[in-house]
Amino acid sequence: MDEKAWGGRFGEELNDKALAFSASVDVDERLAPEDVEGSIAHVRMLAAQGIVPLEDALSIERGLAQIAKEIAGGEFVFSDAREDVHMNIEATLTERIGASGGKLHTGRSRNDQVATDMRLFTRRACEHTAQAIDGVLAVLAARARTEIDILMPGYTHLQRAQPVRLSHHLLAWAEMLGRDRGRLLDAAKRMNECPLGAAALAGTTFDLDREATARALGFRRPMQNSLDAVADRDFLVESVAALANCAVHLSRIGEELVLWSSQEFGFVEMSDAFTTGSSIMPQKKNPDMAELIRGKTGRVVGDLVSLIVMLKGLPLAYNRDMQEDKQPVFDAFDTVNDSLEVLAGCLATARFDGERMRASLREGFADATELADYLAAKGVPFREAHHVVGALVAGAIAEKKVLSELSLETLKLGHAAFEEDVYEALDFERAVERRCLVGGPARAQVERQTERLMGELSARAVDVAEIAARLGVQETTR
């Protein structure tokens, strides 16, 4: 096939600059496995329907299998002159097996072809990223189990608020990522319909068996409207939106690791394998990987915006603008997958400083709410108790003391309801254990949360112990 002669209507070759501007093979060659898979399913159906002779279909399938082998081995040479991955494969096939290669495109357009390729790719990519999330969840589950004894401040407004377990905080990260996993798999279910047979926009006069090709490619059913089949890209928007949400969660985790590893916090020391030094300051140990996870979120959000803006003004059905859908999709999946892999390594090899976390509890008046709850339990209206404890905190700050260092006499000056047992209420371990409601930070609840996560991972055949061992999960610093 002479690619310069594609389309007999034209008497003049495409301008070289226009050809370079419109070529997409440098991006969409990544779809080659899906393109071959879809083509084989299509030609088998054509033969089964008697539309293409069986001999031609077998020759086409053998040729496609050989091309796929060469692509997988890095031996296939893609040409910009052939514009895209589809024409590269079809033109090469026809060169090798002759005119029968041209029969592959019977009853098909590049419009429904690329829509099918993108659904096949994105469906698999969602499942792959879900597996990458499982890798991080496995590390969080392993660390939540080993860090169960460490108490730390929980924060609001980045101010020390109330005591929680470090494991409780790690499991909060797991909940966030678990929802991201669910969103990706939901998107994969919704996109699981096959565009093949929609042709350019209005179907075809050939007696295609669309159900057969849909089944062969693992789709639930054919898409029900030919215009929608070639024009729709909301499955990409939904998938990249889920990736952007995941990237935002990863950024928030990365930000906390950056804060916690600073000398001001001192809660965690990141492994040398996931930090860098300074070109001028020899004492520095920078949490660059956590910062990059945070920084790359902007790329993924940008990928989502690119898709939405590209689609917002397009009439039905196919428009060439839609060629621009692939790069942001590929970039979003690649960036999130890389970030998940790096985060798993960061979390597995980090060393948490339990002593520093407990010291921060004492220094930050994280037991103030316990004091207010103590008074409320004695029958003092909570708003009054809140005011009393606020005044006691102000006094303790002035005396450079923590609440547990205030004498009972001083406490009684704040309110007569204080008794000797008030100091039990100021014990951080007891404070945490009193919060034993579902979702709380008490040991029993954190253990329940951890076991639930471990059970979910086990049901998905995720080997937490193997992942923890492979990534080198560290013992904490008590």
PEDASUL-V139211 format. One record per helix or strand of 3 or more residues. SS is the DSSP state (H for helix, E for strand). FROM is the first residue (numbers start at 1). TO is the last residue. Records with the same first field share a line. If there is no record, write none. Layout:
BEGIN
SS->FROM-TO + FROM-TO
END
This chain:
BEGIN
H->3-5 + 16-22 + 25-48 + 54-72 + 80-82 + 85-97 + 99-105 + 110-146 + 166-190 + 210-216 + 226-231 + 234-260 + 272-274 + 288-311 + 320-349 + 354-363 + 368-377 + 382-399 + 403-405 + 408-414 + 422-425 + 428-433 + 443-459 + 464-471
E->151-156 + 159-165 + 351-353
END
